[in-house]
């Protein structure tokens, strides 16, 4: 798994937990799913694609997670200009 993917994975898992029933987050291994990569024109990893009603609405290429200290502080997920602050448990 790409290092950046490993960094954003816990943040995405937290988003999924906090929004259970309202949204779904899926992961695709690009190496194992070349047809999907081509279909959605993924040129860089990680790429996040937000869908609504089955159609891509927003593409986020290589979002960054900025770690705060201590771990109880918000973890902002910089989504190429979109910002989402999350709290982590100790």
Number of C-alpha atoms within 10 A of each C-alpha: 9 8 9 14 18 11 15 17 13 13 20 17 14 14 16 16 14 12 12 11 8 8 12 13 14 9 9 10 11 16 8 9 10 12 11 13 17 11 8 12 10 17 10 12 16 20 17 18 16 14 13 9 6 7 9 11 10 11 15 16 16 17 20 16 20 13 13 12 8 9 12 12 15 16 18 18 20 16 16 12 9 10 10 14 14 16 14 14 6 7
